[in-house]
Amino acid sequence: MNFPDKLKYTKDHEWILVEGKVGTIGITDYAQSELGDVVFVDIDPSLSEIKKGETFGTIEAVKTVSDLYAPCSGKVIEINKSLADSPEVVNSDPYNLGWMVKVEINDLNDLNDLLDVEAYKQLIGQ
């Protein structure tokens, strides 16, 4: 399993890549492997804001549906529209092509309680 060390992780298995005040958010390799074959990613195309700890969409696999939780609060600046036609990319490339949303982070302090790669590996028993 792949766990890039440049990312921050949530206990709910989302990741965020922070570049300045922009955060790119997706689900972890562990999460996609637990879900199984992803068949649908549901993020409202009119979503304009996310709030830390709240759901911003759902991800559906063959056997289950799971909520997507925001690791920070911010203004949505882009939604990965390619997931509508190719949701399976979340399984094959969760950290690159399988990203979900990009946000302008309201407060970088939101990230202080996120996990680094070692803490995330401990959380999932790796």
C-alpha positions as CSV (number, residue, x, y, z in Angstrom):
1,M,0.0,0.0,0.0
2,N,1.1,3.5,-0.8
3,F,1.2,6.3,1.8
4,P,2.9,9.5,0.5
5,D,4.7,11.3,3.3
6,K,4.0,14.8,1.8
7,L,0.3,14.4,2.7
8,K,-1.7,14.9,5.9
9,Y,-4.3,12.2,6.8
10,T,-7.6,12.1,8.6
11,K,-8.9,9.4,10.9
12,D,-11.7,8.9,8.4
13,H,-9.2,8.0,5.7
14,E,-9.1,11.2,3.6
15,W,-5.8,12.8,2.6
16,I,-4.9,16.4,1.8
17,L,-2.0,17.8,-0.1
18,V,-1.4,21.4,1.0
19,E,0.3,23.8,-1.5
20,G,0.3,27.3,0.0
21,K,-3.4,27.9,0.9
22,V,-4.7,25.3,-1.6
23,G,-5.6,21.8,-0.5
24,T,-6.3,18.9,-2.8
25,I,-8.4,16.2,-1.1
26,G,-9.0,12.5,-1.8
27,I,-9.3,9.2,-0.1
28,T,-6.4,7.0,0.9
29,D,-5.1,3.9,-0.7
30,Y,-6.2,2.0,2.4
31,A,-9.7,3.4,2.1
32,Q,-10.1,2.5,-1.6
33,S,-8.8,-1.0,-0.9
34,E,-11.3,-1.5,2.0
35,L,-14.2,-0.2,-0.2
36,G,-13.5,-2.4,-3.1
37,D,-14.4,-1.5,-6.7
38,V,-15.5,2.2,-6.8
39,V,-18.5,2.7,-9.1
40,F,-19.7,6.2,-8.3
41,V,-18.4,9.4,-6.6
42,D,-21.1,11.8,-5.7
43,I,-20.0,15.4,-5.1
44,D,-22.6,18.1,-5.7
45,P,-21.3,20.1,-8.7
46,S,-22.6,23.3,-7.1
47,L,-20.6,22.7,-3.9
48,S,-19.0,26.0,-3.0
49,E,-17.8,25.5,0.6
50,I,-16.7,22.6,2.8
51,K,-16.6,22.6,6.6
52,K,-14.0,20.7,8.6
53,G,-15.4,17.4,9.8
54,E,-18.6,17.6,7.7
55,T,-19.5,15.5,4.7
56,F,-18.9,16.9,1.2
57,G,-20.0,13.9,-0.8
58,T,-20.2,10.1,-0.9
59,I,-18.3,7.4,-2.6
60,E,-20.1,4.2,-3.7
61,A,-18.5,0.9,-4.2
62,V,-20.1,-2.4,-5.3
63,K,-21.0,-3.4,-1.7
64,T,-21.2,-0.1,0.3
65,V,-21.5,3.7,0.3
66,S,-19.2,5.8,2.4
67,D,-19.3,9.5,3.3
68,L,-16.4,11.8,2.4
69,Y,-15.4,14.1,5.2
70,A,-13.6,17.5,4.9
71,P,-10.2,17.6,6.6
72,C,-10.5,21.5,6.7
73,S,-12.9,24.3,6.0
74,G,-12.6,26.2,2.8
75,K,-13.9,27.5,-0.5
76,V,-14.2,24.8,-3.2
77,I,-12.2,25.9,-6.3
78,E,-12.4,22.7,-8.3
79,I,-14.2,19.4,-8.3
80,N,-12.6,16.5,-10.2
81,K,-15.3,16.1,-12.9
82,S,-13.5,13.2,-14.6
83,L,-14.6,11.0,-11.7
84,A,-18.2,11.1,-13.1
85,D,-17.1,9.1,-16.1
86,S,-14.2,7.2,-14.5
87,P,-14.8,6.6,-10.8
88,E,-12.6,3.5,-10.9
89,V,-9.5,5.8,-11.1
90,V,-10.0,6.2,-7.3
91,N,-8.9,2.5,-7.0
92,S,-6.0,2.7,-9.5
93,D,-4.6,6.1,-8.6
94,P,-6.1,7.5,-5.4
95,Y,-3.4,10.1,-4.9
96,N,-3.1,11.6,-8.3
97,L,-5.9,11.2,-10.9
98,G,-8.4,10.1,-8.2
99,W,-8.4,13.3,-6.2
100,M,-11.9,14.6,-5.3
101,V,-11.9,18.4,-4.6
102,K,-9.5,21.3,-4.4
103,V,-10.2,24.0,-1.8
104,E,-8.8,27.4,-0.8
105,I,-8.2,26.6,2.9
106,N,-9.8,29.2,5.3
107,D,-7.4,28.6,8.2
108,L,-4.2,26.5,8.0
109,N,-4.6,25.8,11.7
110,D,-7.4,23.4,10.6
111,L,-4.6,21.0,9.6
112,N,-2.9,20.9,13.0
113,D,-4.8,17.9,14.3
114,L,-4.4,15.8,11.1
115,L,-2.1,12.8,11.0
116,D,1.3,12.5,9.5
117,V,2.1,9.4,7.5
118,E,3.6,7.5,10.5
119,A,0.5,8.3,12.7
120,Y,-1.8,7.2,9.9
121,K,0.0,3.9,9.4
122,Q,-0.3,3.3,13.1
123,L,-4.1,4.0,12.9
124,I,-4.6,1.4,10.3
125,G,-2.1,-1.1,11.8
126,Q,0.6,-0.9,9.1
